[in-house]
Amino acid sequence: MNLIAQIFTIAMVLIFILFVIIKIKRSSIDYKYALLWMMLGFTILAFAIFPASFAFIADKIQIGAPLNLLFFLGILVCLVFIFGLASSYSKLKGKFYTLTQKSAILDKAVFDLTQQVAALQEKSLISKE
């Protein structure tokens, strides 16, 4: 990696890490996702600072080119994030169904109570006349 690309990568990763920290302070990202993004950012930062280590790892695990290792790791990270999002979606879907059912039960109870109040008011008006 040439020096300009290395400096650019380090600057972008530092900006990204700062962005994640700001999102954490504003509570607009969940901690478990923020932790994953921070770990990913620091990993990329380490490889940007020491690019020879990335080539060394690629060589040790018998991957022909460091760029192929980069794409492989990128795909793995995407799969981890997709799985996490699918898991969160499933939990939220279950909570949504439960909330919808509870809301329908409460609406029915309010409707029944409104009918009972109307019937009682009607009886009291009829008995006063």
C-alpha positions as CSV (number, residue, x, y, z in Angstrom):
1,M,0.0,0.0,0.0
2,N,1.5,3.4,-0.9
3,L,1.7,6.2,1.6
4,I,-1.1,8.3,0.2
5,A,-3.5,5.4,0.3
6,Q,-2.4,4.5,3.8
7,I,-2.9,8.0,5.1
8,F,-6.3,8.3,3.4
9,T,-7.4,4.9,4.8
10,I,-6.3,5.9,8.3
11,A,-8.1,9.2,8.1
12,M,-11.3,7.7,6.8
13,V,-11.3,5.0,9.5
14,L,-10.7,7.6,12.3
15,I,-13.6,9.7,10.9
16,F,-15.7,6.6,10.9
17,I,-14.8,5.7,14.5
18,L,-15.6,9.3,15.5
19,F,-19.0,9.0,13.7
20,V,-19.8,5.8,15.6
21,I,-18.9,7.4,18.9
22,I,-21.2,10.4,18.1
23,K,-24.0,7.9,17.3
24,I,-23.4,6.2,20.6
25,K,-23.6,9.5,22.6
26,R,-26.8,10.4,20.8
27,S,-28.2,6.9,21.6
28,S,-29.1,6.4,17.9
29,I,-27.3,3.1,17.6
30,D,-27.6,0.0,19.8
31,Y,-24.4,-0.9,21.8
32,K,-24.1,-4.4,20.4
33,Y,-24.0,-3.0,16.8
34,A,-21.8,-0.1,17.8
35,L,-19.3,-2.6,19.3
36,L,-19.2,-4.6,16.1
37,W,-18.6,-1.4,14.0
38,M,-15.9,-0.2,16.4
39,M,-14.1,-3.6,16.3
40,L,-14.3,-3.5,12.5
41,G,-12.9,0.1,12.5
42,F,-10.0,-0.7,14.8
43,T,-9.2,-3.9,12.8
44,I,-9.1,-1.9,9.5
45,L,-7.0,0.8,11.3
46,A,-4.5,-1.8,12.4
47,F,-4.2,-3.2,8.9
48,A,-3.9,0.3,7.5
49,I,-1.1,1.1,9.9
50,F,0.7,-2.2,9.4
51,P,-0.2,-3.3,5.8
52,A,2.5,-6.0,5.8
53,S,0.7,-7.9,8.5
54,F,-2.3,-8.3,6.2
55,A,-0.1,-9.7,3.5
56,F,1.5,-12.0,6.1
57,I,-1.8,-13.3,7.3
58,A,-2.9,-13.9,3.7
59,D,0.3,-15.8,3.0
60,K,-0.1,-17.9,6.2
61,I,-3.6,-19.1,5.4
62,Q,-2.7,-19.8,1.8
63,I,-4.7,-17.1,0.2
64,G,-3.0,-16.0,-3.0
65,A,-3.4,-12.2,-2.7
66,P,-4.1,-9.9,0.3
67,L,-6.9,-8.4,-1.7
68,N,-8.7,-11.7,-1.9
69,L,-8.4,-12.0,1.9
70,L,-9.9,-8.5,2.2
71,F,-12.9,-9.5,0.1
72,F,-13.3,-12.8,2.0
73,L,-13.2,-11.0,5.3
74,G,-15.6,-8.3,4.0
75,I,-18.1,-11.0,3.0
76,L,-17.8,-12.7,6.4
77,V,-18.4,-9.3,8.2
78,C,-21.5,-8.7,6.0
79,L,-22.8,-12.1,6.8
80,V,-22.4,-11.5,10.6
81,F,-24.2,-8.2,10.3
82,I,-27.0,-9.6,8.2
83,F,-27.5,-12.5,10.7
84,G,-27.6,-10.0,13.6
85,L,-30.1,-7.8,11.8
86,A,-32.3,-10.8,10.9
87,S,-32.2,-11.9,14.6
88,S,-33.2,-8.4,15.7
89,Y,-36.0,-8.3,13.1
90,S,-37.4,-11.7,14.3
91,K,-37.5,-10.4,17.9
92,L,-39.1,-7.2,16.9
93,K,-41.6,-9.0,14.7
94,G,-42.7,-11.2,17.7
95,K,-43.0,-8.1,19.9
96,F,-45.0,-6.3,17.3
97,Y,-47.5,-9.2,17.0
98,T,-47.8,-9.3,20.8
99,L,-48.3,-5.6,21.0
100,T,-50.9,-5.7,18.2
101,Q,-52.8,-8.4,20.0
102,K,-52.7,-6.6,23.3
103,S,-53.9,-3.4,21.6
104,A,-56.8,-5.3,20.0
105,I,-57.8,-6.8,23.4
106,L,-57.7,-3.3,25.0
107,D,-59.7,-1.8,22.2
108,K,-62.4,-4.5,22.6
109,A,-62.4,-3.9,26.4
110,V,-62.9,-0.2,25.9
111,F,-65.6,-0.8,23.4
112,D,-67.4,-3.2,25.7
113,L,-67.1,-0.7,28.6
114,T,-68.4,2.1,26.4
115,Q,-71.4,0.0,25.5
116,Q,-72.1,-0.8,29.1
117,V,-71.8,2.9,30.2
118,A,-74.2,3.9,27.3
119,A,-76.6,1.2,28.4
120,L,-76.5,2.3,32.0
121,Q,-77.0,6.0,31.0
122,E,-79.9,5.0,28.8
123,K,-81.5,3.1,31.7
124,S,-81.0,6.0,34.1
125,L,-82.6,8.4,31.6
126,I,-85.5,6.2,31.0
127,S,-86.1,5.6,34.8
128,K,-86.0,9.4,35.5
129,E,-88.8,10.2,33.0
